[in-house]
Amino acid sequence: MLLFNKKQYKTKSLEEIINLAQHDDLEAVEELVKRNQESIYASFYYLSNSCEDILDLTQEALLKMAKNIKKLKEPSKFKAWLNQIVTRLFYDYIRSKNRKLQTVPIDKKDDEEHDRFNVADVPCNECTPEESSLNSELHCIIERSIHKLPDSFRLAIVLREFQGLSYEEIAQITNTNVGTVKSRIARARNKLQEDLKEYIA
């Protein structure tokens, strides 16, 4: 097996790294983990409000990615494949908390919806007495607003805005149709804009 130094791995394309990882190159697997751990953590950061769960879910997702990388037939679809792992873990996480995935009918009016949490119930790790800048405050508001969204809305907006998936990819991952995905994302954005309007006006 051809070996590379670690600097060479950093310059390789994602598809090259995946190909090497699929041929039992442990350095390539390590590089794949390094490249994706932050984005996976960010996804779970907004999907869960428990720091301990976020770390556990991130580690489990990275482990599943490493163990199952050989099953990926099309390296060009790696991002969607990885987010299927994240989504399945999120669904398992919800089931482990003994509750169903919270959804809202797409034809239901906004004023009939109920927030999953009160703002005060959501911990904001970024907000401290010392952090008084507008950016820190906005980050806190965004975090709280995302955590208040129904589960299905939150998952859709995270996959779209933080992972950059297409509507079609999200529909496939969440087993819904594209129209439903678009509606959930649009309504999630409207809710976030409503919460942020006094800060961005």
DARANOR-V176140 format. One record per residue. RES is the residue in three letters. OMEGA is omega in degrees with one decimal (* if undefined). NEAR is the number of other ideal C-beta (glycine too) atoms within 10 Angstrom. Layout:
<<RES | OMEGA | NEAR> <RES | OMEGA | NEAR>>
This chain:
<<MET | 179.5 | 6> <LEU | -177.8 | 6> <LEU | 178.6 | 7> <PHE | 172.5 | 15> <ASN | -172.6 | 8> <LYS | 179.2 | 10> <LYS | -179.7 | 7> <GLN | 178.7 | 11> <TYR | -177.3 | 19> <LYS | -177.2 | 12> <THR | -177.5 | 8> <LYS | 178.1 | 15> <SER | 179.6 | 9> <LEU | -178.5 | 15> <GLU | 176.8 | 12> <GLU | 179.6 | 14> <ILE | 179.1 | 24> <ILE | 179.6 | 23> <ASN | 178.3 | 15> <LEU | -179.9 | 22> <ALA | 179.7 | 23> <GLN | 177.1 | 16> <HIS | 172.0 | 11> <ASP | 174.1 | 10> <ASP | -175.6 | 19> <LEU | 176.8 | 10> <GLU | 177.7 | 16> <ALA | 176.3 | 21> <VAL | 178.7 | 20> <GLU | 178.6 | 15> <GLU | 178.7 | 23> <LEU | 177.1 | 23> <VAL | -179.0 | 15> <LYS | -176.8 | 14> <ARG | -172.3 | 13> <ASN | -174.6 | 19> <GLN | -179.0 | 15> <GLU | -178.3 | 11> <SER | 176.7 | 16> <ILE | 178.0 | 24> <TYR | -179.5 | 16> <ALA | 178.6 | 15> <SER | -178.9 | 25> <PHE | 177.8 | 22> <TYR | -179.6 | 21> <TYR | 178.6 | 19> <LEU | -179.1 | 24> <SER | 178.4 | 21> <ASN | 178.6 | 19> <SER | -178.3 | 13> <CYS | -179.4 | 11> <GLU | 179.3 | 8> <ASP | 180.0 | 15> <ILE | -179.8 | 19> <LEU | -179.8 | 14> <ASP | -179.4 | 15> <LEU | 178.8 | 23> <THR | 179.2 | 23> <GLN | -179.9 | 13> <GLU | 178.8 | 17> <ALA | 179.1 | 24> <LEU | 178.5 | 20> <LEU | 178.1 | 12> <LYS | 177.8 | 16> <MET | -178.2 | 22> <ALA | -177.0 | 14> <LYS | -172.3 | 10> <ASN | -175.0 | 12> <ILE | 179.4 | 21> <LYS | -178.5 | 11> <LYS | 179.9 | 8> <LEU | -175.7 | 16> <LYS | -178.1 | 8> <GLU | -179.1 | 10> <PRO | 179.9 | 17> <SER | 179.9 | 11> <LYS | -176.7 | 12> <PHE | -175.1 | 18> <LYS | 178.4 | 17> <ALA | 178.4 | 18> <TRP | 179.7 | 20> <LEU | -179.8 | 23> <ASN | 170.3 | 27> <GLN | 176.8 | 16> <ILE | 179.4 | 18> <VAL | -177.9 | 26> <THR | 178.6 | 20> <ARG | 178.2 | 13> <LEU | 177.4 | 20> <PHE | 177.1 | 24> <TYR | 177.9 | 14> <ASP | 179.6 | 12> <TYR | 178.6 | 17> <ILE | 179.4 | 17> <ARG | -179.9 | 11> <SER | 177.6 | 9> <LYS | 176.4 | 11> <ASN | 173.6 | 6> <ARG | 179.3 | 10> <LYS | 174.3 | 9> <LEU | -178.2 | 13> <GLN | 178.1 | 14> <THR | 177.0 | 14> <VAL | 178.1 | 18> <PRO | -174.3 | 9> <ILE | 177.6 | 15> <ASP | -178.7 | 6> <LYS | -178.5 | 11> <LYS | -177.7 | 7> <ASP | -176.0 | 10> <ASP | 176.3 | 5> <GLU | -177.4 | 8> <GLU | 178.1 | 15> <HIS | 178.4 | 8> <ASP | 179.6 | 14> <ARG | 179.1 | 17> <PHE | 163.3 | 12> <ASN | -179.4 | 9> <VAL | -177.2 | 14> <ALA | -178.3 | 7> <ASP | -175.3 | 12> <VAL | 179.6 | 17> <PRO | 177.6 | 13> <CYS | -175.0 | 17> <ASN | -175.9 | 11> <GLU | -173.7 | 14> <CYS | 174.1 | 16> <THR | 178.2 | 9> <PRO | -177.9 | 5> <GLU | -177.1 | 7> <GLU | -175.1 | 13> <SER | -178.5 | 9> <SER | 179.7 | 9> <LEU | -179.5 | 8> <ASN | 179.5 | 9> <SER | -179.8 | 15> <GLU | 178.5 | 15> <LEU | 178.7 | 14> <HIS | 179.2 | 16> <CYS | -179.1 | 17> <ILE | 179.4 | 18> <ILE | 179.8 | 16> <GLU | -179.6 | 19> <ARG | -178.1 | 20> <SER | 179.1 | 20> <ILE | 179.8 | 23> <HIS | 179.1 | 21> <LYS | -177.5 | 20> <LEU | 170.9 | 25> <PRO | -174.7 | 20> <ASP | -176.5 | 18> <SER | 177.0 | 19> <PHE | -176.7 | 25> <ARG | 178.7 | 22> <LEU | -178.8 | 27> <ALA | -177.3 | 28> <ILE | 177.8 | 22> <VAL | 179.4 | 25> <LEU | -178.5 | 27> <ARG | -170.7 | 20> <GLU | -176.5 | 15> <PHE | 179.6 | 16> <GLN | 175.0 | 19> <GLY | -179.9 | 11> <LEU | 177.2 | 20> <SER | 177.0 | 14> <TYR | -179.1 | 17> <GLU | 179.7 | 12> <GLU | 179.3 | 21> <ILE | 178.7 | 26> <ALA | -179.8 | 18> <GLN | -178.1 | 17> <ILE | -176.0 | 22> <THR | 178.0 | 21> <ASN | 176.4 | 7> <THR | 176.5 | 17> <ASN | -175.1 | 13> <VAL | 179.8 | 14> <GLY | 178.4 | 11> <THR | 178.5 | 17> <VAL | -179.4 | 26> <LYS | -179.9 | 16> <SER | -179.4 | 18> <ARG | -179.4 | 25> <ILE | 179.8 | 18> <ALA | -178.3 | 14> <ARG | 175.6 | 20> <ALA | 178.6 | 23> <ARG | 179.1 | 14> <ASN | 179.3 | 11> <LYS | 179.0 | 20> <LEU | 178.7 | 19> <GLN | 178.5 | 11> <GLU | 179.6 | 11> <ASP | -174.3 | 16> <LEU | -169.6 | 14> <LYS | -178.7 | 9> <GLU | -179.9 | 8> <TYR | -176.3 | 11> <ILE | -179.2 | 7> <ALA | * | 5>>
